[in-house]
Amino acid sequence: MMVKKIQIFRSAGGSAQRGLFSLLTFGFLSIFCFVASETQAQSASEIASSFVAAVKSSSAVEIGYSFEAKNGRGEVVSSSRGSVYSQGKAYRAVNDVTEFYCDGATKWIHNIESGELIISNVSGSASSVADNPVAFLTSFDKGYKYGAVSQRSVAGKRINVATLTPSDKKMPYSKILVGVDASKNTPAFVEYYSKDGSVYTVLVSSFAKKDGGWARDFFTFPASKMRGLDVTDLR
């Protein structure tokens, strides 16, 4: 049984891992414009505080995004579009290749291309990106050195951009660029620079609070969709 599980994880590694990486990259959207100088840091702190307050003001959030991966030569090797729905400890994330469901206790990862479904228990803490892709929004203020701040124009919007480098040199990435909408203090984009030269970009297309939230079964993988799938239950 263990051999089968390992084989399934390997076979699902391609598109499922790309989909999972785009979801995990979302974790860095909470890292805003913290910078080195005292004056800039105060300004960045005010921006971050207002954003965190906006997120905490609603128990349910919906985020639309596009994801793109480039290799060291600047060639696009993967891209997808998707949405993340988060409510408390539950979330649902969908993109072109993978679906993620989590009701707070159980996780389902559906590889659309291979027709495989992996089920597992939730592990880690509430601030873990893998266990809650929005709870991180108030937790990523440590473990990074905050560098230069610049501005970009994205889709006609003025975006504040912060450069972050991980304090832990063992991390697989060298730096992260985080973009925040200057007028709304909401996430605009994040660029993840891998040490192998690859660049991963998540562009936020929408960010909205969901009044009233969703029913619990919205975050549970539908039993009706399991028919015909290769299911591996790791619980």
DRENVEX-664444 format. One record per residue (C-alpha): residue number from 1; x, y, z. Coordinates in steps of 0.5 Angstrom, whole numbers, plus 500, padded with zeros to 3 digits. Each point is the difference from the previous one (the first is absolute). Layout:
<recs>
{nr:NUM; X:X; Y:Y; Z:Z} $
...
</recs>
This chain:
<recs>
{nr:1; X:500; Y:500; Z:500} $
{nr:2; X:506; Y:505; Z:502} $
{nr:3; X:503; Y:498; Z:493} $
{nr:4; X:494; Y:502; Z:497} $
{nr:5; X:499; Y:507; Z:503} $
{nr:6; X:507; Y:502; Z:499} $
{nr:7; X:499; Y:498; Z:492} $
{nr:8; X:494; Y:504; Z:500} $
{nr:9; X:503; Y:506; Z:503} $
{nr:10; X:506; Y:500; Z:495} $
{nr:11; X:495; Y:499; Z:494} $
{nr:12; X:496; Y:506; Z:503} $
{nr:13; X:506; Y:504; Z:501} $
{nr:14; X:500; Y:504; Z:493} $
{nr:15; X:493; Y:504; Z:500} $
{nr:16; X:498; Y:499; Z:507} $
{nr:17; X:507; Y:503; Z:502} $
{nr:18; X:499; Y:506; Z:496} $
{nr:19; X:493; Y:501; Z:502} $
{nr:20; X:502; Y:499; Z:507} $
{nr:21; X:506; Y:505; Z:499} $
{nr:22; X:496; Y:505; Z:498} $
{nr:23; X:495; Y:499; Z:506} $
{nr:24; X:506; Y:500; Z:505} $
{nr:25; X:503; Y:506; Z:496} $
{nr:26; X:494; Y:504; Z:502} $
{nr:27; X:503; Y:499; Z:507} $
{nr:28; X:504; Y:506; Z:499} $
{nr:29; X:495; Y:505; Z:498} $
{nr:30; X:500; Y:502; Z:507} $
{nr:31; X:507; Y:502; Z:500} $
{nr:32; X:499; Y:508; Z:499} $
{nr:33; X:504; Y:506; Z:500} $
{nr:34; X:505; Y:499; Z:506} $
{nr:35; X:506; Y:504; Z:498} $
{nr:36; X:507; Y:502; Z:504} $
{nr:37; X:499; Y:507; Z:501} $
{nr:38; X:496; Y:502; Z:506} $
{nr:39; X:496; Y:505; Z:496} $
{nr:40; X:498; Y:495; Z:495} $
{nr:41; X:499; Y:495; Z:505} $
{nr:42; X:495; Y:504; Z:503} $
{nr:43; X:496; Y:501; Z:494} $
{nr:44; X:501; Y:493; Z:498} $
{nr:45; X:497; Y:498; Z:507} $
{nr:46; X:494; Y:504; Z:499} $
{nr:47; X:499; Y:497; Z:493} $
{nr:48; X:500; Y:493; Z:503} $
{nr:49; X:496; Y:502; Z:506} $
{nr:50; X:494; Y:503; Z:496} $
{nr:51; X:501; Y:493; Z:495} $
{nr:52; X:500; Y:496; Z:506} $
{nr:53; X:494; Y:503; Z:503} $
{nr:54; X:496; Y:500; Z:493} $
{nr:55; X:501; Y:492; Z:500} $
{nr:56; X:498; Y:499; Z:507} $
{nr:57; X:494; Y:504; Z:499} $
{nr:58; X:497; Y:494; Z:496} $
{nr:59; X:500; Y:493; Z:502} $
{nr:60; X:500; Y:498; Z:493} $
{nr:61; X:504; Y:502; Z:494} $
{nr:62; X:500; Y:499; Z:492} $
{nr:63; X:506; Y:501; Z:496} $
{nr:64; X:501; Y:499; Z:493} $
{nr:65; X:507; Y:500; Z:497} $
{nr:66; X:505; Y:497; Z:494} $
{nr:67; X:506; Y:497; Z:501} $
{nr:68; X:506; Y:499; Z:495} $
{nr:69; X:507; Y:497; Z:501} $
{nr:70; X:506; Y:501; Z:496} $
{nr:71; X:506; Y:496; Z:499} $
{nr:72; X:507; Y:503; Z:501} $
{nr:73; X:500; Y:502; Z:492} $
{nr:74; X:494; Y:504; Z:501} $
{nr:75; X:495; Y:495; Z:497} $
{nr:76; X:493; Y:499; Z:502} $
{nr:77; X:500; Y:493; Z:502} $
{nr:78; X:493; Y:500; Z:504} $
{nr:79; X:494; Y:504; Z:501} $
{nr:80; X:493; Y:500; Z:503} $
{nr:81; X:495; Y:504; Z:503} $
{nr:82; X:496; Y:499; Z:506} $
{nr:83; X:496; Y:502; Z:506} $
{nr:84; X:501; Y:499; Z:508} $
{nr:85; X:494; Y:500; Z:505} $
{nr:86; X:502; Y:500; Z:507} $
{nr:87; X:495; Y:500; Z:506} $
{nr:88; X:503; Y:499; Z:507} $
{nr:89; X:504; Y:494; Z:500} $
{nr:90; X:497; Y:497; Z:493} $
{nr:91; X:502; Y:502; Z:493} $
{nr:92; X:499; Y:498; Z:493} $
{nr:93; X:505; Y:501; Z:494} $
{nr:94; X:499; Y:499; Z:493} $
{nr:95; X:504; Y:501; Z:494} $
{nr:96; X:501; Y:497; Z:493} $
{nr:97; X:503; Y:494; Z:502} $
{nr:98; X:499; Y:499; Z:507} $
{nr:99; X:494; Y:500; Z:505} $
{nr:100; X:501; Y:501; Z:508} $
{nr:101; X:495; Y:499; Z:505} $
{nr:102; X:501; Y:501; Z:508} $
{nr:103; X:494; Y:500; Z:505} $
{nr:104; X:505; Y:501; Z:506} $
{nr:105; X:501; Y:493; Z:501} $
{nr:106; X:501; Y:496; Z:494} $
{nr:107; X:504; Y:502; Z:493} $
{nr:108; X:498; Y:498; Z:493} $
{nr:109; X:505; Y:501; Z:494} $
{nr:110; X:497; Y:498; Z:494} $
{nr:111; X:505; Y:500; Z:494} $
{nr:112; X:495; Y:502; Z:494} $
{nr:113; X:505; Y:497; Z:494} $
{nr:114; X:502; Y:494; Z:503} $
{nr:115; X:493; Y:498; Z:504} $
{nr:116; X:503; Y:499; Z:506} $
{nr:117; X:497; Y:502; Z:507} $
{nr:118; X:505; Y:500; Z:507} $
{nr:119; X:496; Y:501; Z:506} $
{nr:120; X:504; Y:501; Z:507} $
{nr:121; X:499; Y:503; Z:507} $
{nr:122; X:501; Y:508; Z:501} $
{nr:123; X:507; Y:500; Z:504} $
{nr:124; X:504; Y:506; Z:502} $
{nr:125; X:497; Y:507; Z:503} $
{nr:126; X:495; Y:505; Z:498} $
{nr:127; X:505; Y:504; Z:497} $
{nr:128; X:503; Y:495; Z:496} $
{nr:129; X:499; Y:502; Z:492} $
{nr:130; X:499; Y:492; Z:499} $
{nr:131; X:494; Y:500; Z:505} $
{nr:132; X:497; Y:507; Z:499} $
{nr:133; X:502; Y:504; Z:494} $
{nr:134; X:497; Y:506; Z:503} $
{nr:135; X:502; Y:500; Z:507} $
{nr:136; X:507; Y:501; Z:499} $
{nr:137; X:498; Y:508; Z:498} $
{nr:138; X:502; Y:502; Z:507} $
{nr:139; X:505; Y:495; Z:502} $
{nr:140; X:506; Y:501; Z:495} $
{nr:141; X:504; Y:506; Z:503} $
{nr:142; X:506; Y:496; Z:502} $
{nr:143; X:505; Y:496; Z:497} $
{nr:144; X:502; Y:506; Z:494} $
{nr:145; X:504; Y:506; Z:499} $
{nr:146; X:496; Y:505; Z:497} $
{nr:147; X:504; Y:504; Z:495} $
{nr:148; X:499; Y:505; Z:494} $
{nr:149; X:493; Y:503; Z:499} $
{nr:150; X:498; Y:502; Z:493} $
{nr:151; X:493; Y:501; Z:496} $
{nr:152; X:497; Y:497; Z:493} $
{nr:153; X:494; Y:501; Z:496} $
{nr:154; X:496; Y:494; Z:499} $
{nr:155; X:494; Y:500; Z:496} $
{nr:156; X:499; Y:508; Z:501} $
{nr:157; X:501; Y:499; Z:508} $
{nr:158; X:506; Y:503; Z:504} $
{nr:159; X:503; Y:494; Z:504} $
{nr:160; X:505; Y:501; Z:506} $
{nr:161; X:505; Y:494; Z:499} $
{nr:162; X:505; Y:498; Z:506} $
{nr:163; X:506; Y:495; Z:499} $
{nr:164; X:501; Y:495; Z:505} $
{nr:165; X:505; Y:495; Z:501} $
{nr:166; X:500; Y:494; Z:505} $
{nr:167; X:504; Y:500; Z:506} $
{nr:168; X:501; Y:492; Z:500} $
{nr:169; X:505; Y:499; Z:494} $
{nr:170; X:498; Y:493; Z:499} $
{nr:171; X:493; Y:502; Z:497} $
{nr:172; X:499; Y:499; Z:493} $
{nr:173; X:499; Y:507; Z:498} $
{nr:174; X:505; Y:506; Z:500} $
{nr:175; X:495; Y:505; Z:500} $
{nr:176; X:492; Y:502; Z:499} $
{nr:177; X:497; Y:506; Z:497} $
{nr:178; X:493; Y:502; Z:503} $
{nr:179; X:496; Y:505; Z:497} $
{nr:180; X:494; Y:504; Z:504} $
{nr:181; X:495; Y:504; Z:497} $
{nr:182; X:502; Y:507; Z:502} $
{nr:183; X:492; Y:503; Z:501} $
{nr:184; X:497; Y:493; Z:503} $
{nr:185; X:506; Y:497; Z:504} $
{nr:186; X:498; Y:493; Z:497} $
{nr:187; X:504; Y:495; Z:497} $
{nr:188; X:502; Y:502; Z:492} $
{nr:189; X:505; Y:494; Z:499} $
{nr:190; X:506; Y:496; Z:502} $
{nr:191; X:506; Y:498; Z:497} $
{nr:192; X:504; Y:494; Z:502} $
{nr:193; X:508; Y:500; Z:498} $
{nr:194; X:502; Y:493; Z:501} $
{nr:195; X:508; Y:498; Z:501} $
{nr:196; X:500; Y:496; Z:493} $
{nr:197; X:498; Y:507; Z:496} $
{nr:198; X:492; Y:498; Z:500} $
{nr:199; X:495; Y:505; Z:501} $
{nr:200; X:493; Y:499; Z:502} $
{nr:201; X:495; Y:506; Z:500} $
{nr:202; X:493; Y:500; Z:503} $
{nr:203; X:496; Y:506; Z:498} $
{nr:204; X:494; Y:501; Z:504} $
{nr:205; X:494; Y:502; Z:495} $
{nr:206; X:495; Y:501; Z:506} $
{nr:207; X:499; Y:500; Z:507} $
{nr:208; X:493; Y:500; Z:504} $
{nr:209; X:497; Y:499; Z:506} $
{nr:210; X:494; Y:495; Z:500} $
{nr:211; X:495; Y:502; Z:504} $
{nr:212; X:496; Y:494; Z:504} $
{nr:213; X:506; Y:496; Z:498} $
{nr:214; X:498; Y:493; Z:497} $
{nr:215; X:497; Y:493; Z:502} $
{nr:216; X:505; Y:495; Z:503} $
{nr:217; X:499; Y:495; Z:494} $
{nr:218; X:503; Y:505; Z:496} $
{nr:219; X:507; Y:498; Z:502} $
{nr:220; X:499; Y:493; Z:500} $
{nr:221; X:502; Y:496; Z:494} $
{nr:222; X:493; Y:498; Z:496} $
{nr:223; X:499; Y:492; Z:501} $
{nr:224; X:497; Y:500; Z:493} $
{nr:225; X:506; Y:502; Z:497} $
{nr:226; X:504; Y:495; Z:503} $
{nr:227; X:497; Y:494; Z:495} $
{nr:228; X:506; Y:499; Z:495} $
{nr:229; X:505; Y:503; Z:504} $
{nr:230; X:507; Y:496; Z:503} $
{nr:231; X:499; Y:502; Z:507} $
{nr:232; X:505; Y:499; Z:505} $
{nr:233; X:498; Y:501; Z:507} $
{nr:234; X:506; Y:502; Z:505} $
{nr:235; X:496; Y:501; Z:506} $
</recs>
